[in-house]
Structures are given as C-alpha cells and as structure tokens.
Amino acid sequence: MKAERPAQLMIDLIREIASPLTTKVEYPSLWAGAGKEARCAGRKQMFARLIAHWVYGGFLAGLLLLLLTPVLVHAWPASLVATFLCLPLYMVHQYEEHDNDRFRVFVNQKIRKGRVGLSPLAVFVINVPGVWGIIGMSLAVAATVSVGLGLVAIYLVLLNGTIHVVQAIISRGYNPGLGTAITLFLPLGGYGIAAIHQAGGGTLLMHMTGAAAAIAIHVAIVVHTMRRRPEL
C-alpha cells in the first residue's frame, strides 16, 4: 500500500493540473454573445466612419474618373460623354459642398434657424445612393434605351447649380458648393443639353422627363429638410 501511494499522488497531481484544460466552459452563450456584440459594434463604427467621411473618398474617385475619362469615353458620342461627366464633376462639387460637414451645418443654421433639418445619415443617403445612383442609372438607360434619358442627369446638375446661384443672390453671400456650381455645373448643363439635342434625344418628352425627375428629387430633399427628423 505504501508503494502505491507515490504513484497515486502523481496521478492526482496530473489530474489537478490538467483539469482546467479539460473542464467544460460554464457559460458558452455569454462568450458567444460578447463576441457577437463586438462584431456588431465594429460594423456600426465602420458604417459611422463611412457616413462621416464619404465625401473624401468620392472626391478622390471623381478625380480618378476625370483622369481616366479620355480612356473610358474615347469612342462614345458627345451626348453620353456629357452624361458621364455629370458623375465625376458632381463628386468634385460635393467636396466643396460637404467638406467639414459645411453644407449640413449651413442648412441647419441658416435655413432651419438652428433646428435639425439634415442629419449626417440623410446627407449620405441623398448624395451617395441618391445622386450617384441616379446619375449612374441615367447614363445606363441613355446608353441602352434612349439617349434623351441622359437629360435626367443633365437637369439634375443644371438645377442644382441654378439653386446654388439663386441662393447666393437671395442671401447676398456664399453658400457651400457655389464655386463649382458656377464653374462646373452650369457649363456642363448647357453643353449636355446641346449634345443630347444634336444626338436626336432632345424631344419635348425627354426634356420634360429630365426636368421633372430633377425637380422631384430636389423637392423631396427640401420637404425632408423642412421636417424635423434628426434620425435620418
């Protein structure tokens, strides 16, 4: 019996050392929940940074598209080139307009008199899936359905530029985006209308469609801004 005692002690010691490695975790759901919450928080932070800083990526993408324009559109008709240019030039305009959140602050302070009319999420939705998406779809249908549908993008640019100028005249001062609205949007709008008209797409119906779409988009933005909905 005495000879067996050291062996038994050794076995007990090994079991004691190994037990933490083999013991089943008591609360696996707790750890799983914590990991899920961490991943969820990480995704929210990424989305928040995207909402806060989208304009800088858009500006760089706009410069890249302008740099690549001779390669991308060298075989395109002038009407499609004008429609395409609405996207990169709008991205450049958005940088002047939204850098340092200046447009949202301008609207909330000057137009909404200190009340929340636009939130960062609303600005993101309006400009990225809204503006970029509409111009992209306008270019796609202009190339595949009717060149006259490029007037949706052209009138979107032209109307936005006109609004900036009218606002500057009324307020007798600068508003965010005014510089590029005058130097980029108004010339591009005039050129685009002329190019699409020359290509045979400047029918009354197409002009009405393009103008109506641009007006409807801006009216929707104004209506949203004048309602106090800070969550969007």
C-alpha positions in Angstrom: 0.0 0.0 0.0 2.8 2.4 0.8 4.4 1.6 -2.6 1.3 2.6 -4.4 0.9 5.9 -2.6 3.5 7.9 -4.5 2.0 6.7 -7.8 -1.5 7.7 -6.7 -0.2 11.1 -5.7 1.4 11.6 -9.1 -1.8 10.6 -10.8 -3.9 13.0 -8.7 -1.3 15.8 -9.4 -1.6 15.3 -13.1 -5.4 15.3 -12.9 -5.3 18.5 -11.0 -3.0 20.2 -13.4 -5.0 19.1 -16.5 -8.4 19.8 -15.1 -8.6 23.5 -16.2 -7.8 22.4 -19.7 -10.5 19.8 -19.9 -13.2 21.5 -17.8 -16.2 22.5 -19.9 -16.9 26.2 -20.0 -19.8 27.0 -17.8 -21.2 29.9 -19.8 -20.5 29.5 -23.5 -23.5 31.6 -24.6 -22.1 34.5 -22.6 -18.8 34.4 -24.6 -20.7 34.0 -27.8 -22.9 37.0 -27.1 -19.9 39.1 -26.2 -18.2 38.2 -29.5 -21.4 39.0 -31.5 -21.8 42.3 -29.7 -18.1 43.2 -30.5 -18.6 42.4 -34.2 -21.8 44.3 -34.3 -20.2 47.3 -32.7 -17.3 47.1 -35.1 -19.7 47.1 -38.1 -21.5 50.1 -36.7 -18.2 52.0 -36.2 -17.2 51.2 -39.8 -20.6 52.4 -41.1 -20.4 55.6 -38.9 -17.0 56.4 -40.4 -18.3 55.8 -43.9 -21.2 58.2 -43.3 -18.9 60.8 -41.8 -16.2 60.7 -44.4 -17.8 59.6 -47.7 -17.1 62.9 -49.4 -13.4 62.4 -49.3 -13.5 59.1 -51.0 -16.0 60.5 -53.5 -13.7 63.4 -54.3 -10.7 61.1 -54.9 -12.9 58.8 -57.0 -14.1 61.8 -59.0 -10.6 62.9 -59.8 -9.7 59.4 -60.8 -12.7 59.2 -63.2 -11.7 62.5 -64.7 -8.2 61.3 -65.2 -9.5 58.1 -66.9 -12.2 59.9 -68.9 -10.1 60.1 -72.2 -9.6 56.3 -72.0 -13.1 55.4 -70.9 -15.1 57.5 -73.3 -12.9 57.9 -76.4 -15.4 56.0 -78.6 -18.5 57.4 -77.0 -20.8 60.0 -78.6 -20.7 63.5 -77.1 -24.2 63.0 -75.6 -23.0 60.1 -73.5 -19.8 61.8 -72.6 -21.7 64.7 -71.2 -24.0 62.4 -69.2 -21.0 60.5 -67.8 -19.2 63.7 -66.8 -22.1 64.6 -64.5 -20.8 61.9 -62.1 -17.1 62.9 -61.5 -17.9 66.6 -61.7 -20.7 66.1 -59.1 -18.2 64.3 -56.9 -15.8 67.3 -57.1 -18.7 69.6 -56.4 -19.7 67.5 -53.3 -16.2 68.1 -51.9 -16.6 71.8 -51.9 -20.2 71.5 -50.6 -19.7 68.9 -47.8 -16.1 69.2 -46.7 -16.0 69.5 -42.9 -19.8 69.0 -42.9 -20.3 72.6 -44.0 -23.4 72.1 -46.1 -25.4 70.4 -43.3 -24.3 73.0 -40.8 -25.2 75.8 -43.3 -28.7 74.3 -43.8 -29.4 73.7 -40.2 -28.2 77.1 -39.1 -29.2 79.4 -41.9 -32.3 77.8 -43.3 -33.6 75.8 -40.3 -32.6 78.5 -37.8 -30.6 76.2 -35.6 -33.1 73.3 -35.8 -32.1 69.9 -37.2 -33.2 69.5 -40.8 -30.4 67.3 -42.1 -28.5 64.6 -40.2 -25.2 63.0 -41.4 -27.1 59.9 -42.4 -29.6 62.0 -44.5 -26.7 63.7 -46.3 -25.1 60.3 -47.0 -28.3 58.9 -48.4 -29.1 61.9 -50.5 -25.6 62.1 -52.1 -24.4 58.6 -52.4 -27.2 56.2 -53.3 -29.3 59.3 -54.3 -27.1 61.5 -56.6 -24.6 58.9 -57.6 -27.2 56.2 -58.2 -29.5 58.5 -60.2 -26.7 59.7 -62.4 -25.5 56.1 -62.9 -29.0 54.9 -63.9 -29.4 57.9 -66.2 -26.2 57.0 -68.0 -27.2 53.3 -68.2 -30.6 54.0 -69.8 -29.2 56.7 -72.0 -26.8 54.2 -73.4 -29.2 51.3 -73.7 -32.8 52.7 -74.1 -32.8 56.3 -75.3 -30.0 59.0 -75.3 -32.6 61.5 -74.2 -32.8 59.9 -70.8 -29.4 61.3 -70.1 -31.2 64.6 -69.6 -32.2 63.3 -66.1 -28.5 63.6 -65.1 -28.0 66.8 -67.0 -31.0 68.6 -65.5 -30.0 67.3 -62.0 -26.7 69.1 -62.4 -28.2 72.2 -64.1 -31.0 72.6 -61.5 -28.6 72.1 -58.6 -26.2 74.7 -60.0 -29.1 77.1 -60.5 -30.3 76.7 -56.9 -26.9 77.5 -55.6 -26.8 80.7 -57.7 -30.3 81.8 -56.7 -29.5 81.1 -53.0 -26.3 83.3 -53.3 -28.3 86.1 -54.9 -31.0 86.0 -52.2 -28.6 85.8 -49.3 -26.0 88.0 -51.0 -23.3 85.7 -49.9 -21.5 82.4 -50.5 -23.1 79.1 -49.9 -21.3 75.7 -49.8 -20.9 74.4 -53.4 -21.4 77.8 -55.1 -18.0 77.9 -56.8 -18.2 74.5 -58.5 -21.9 75.1 -59.3 -20.9 78.1 -61.4 -17.7 76.9 -62.9 -18.7 73.2 -63.5 -22.4 72.6 -63.3 -23.8 75.5 -65.4 -21.3 75.0 -68.4 -21.8 71.2 -68.3 -25.6 71.6 -68.2 -25.6 73.8 -71.2 -23.2 71.5 -73.1 -25.1 68.4 -72.2 -28.5 69.8 -73.4 -26.9 70.8 -76.7 -25.1 67.5 -77.2 -28.2 65.4 -76.4 -30.3 67.6 -78.7 -27.9 67.2 -81.5 -27.9 63.4 -81.0 -31.7 63.4 -81.5 -32.7 62.9 -77.9 -33.8 66.4 -77.1 -37.5 65.8 -77.6 -40.1 67.7 -75.6 -41.0 64.5 -73.7 -37.4 63.8 -72.8 -36.9 67.4 -71.6 -40.0 67.2 -69.5 -38.9 63.8 -68.1 -35.4 65.0 -67.2 -36.7 68.3 -65.7 -39.5 66.6 -63.8 -37.1 64.0 -62.3 -34.6 66.6 -61.2 -37.3 68.8 -59.7 -39.0 65.9 -57.9 -35.6 64.9 -56.4 -34.9 68.4 -55.1 -38.4 68.9 -53.8 -38.1 65.7 -51.9 -34.9 66.9 -50.3 -36.5 70.2 -49.4 -39.5 68.6 -47.9 -37.3 66.2 -45.8 -35.1 69.1 -44.7 -38.0 71.2 -43.5 -39.3 68.3 -41.4 -37.6 67.8 -38.1 -36.4 64.2 -38.4 -32.9 64.1 -37.0 -32.7 60.3 -37.1 -32.5 60.4 -40.9 
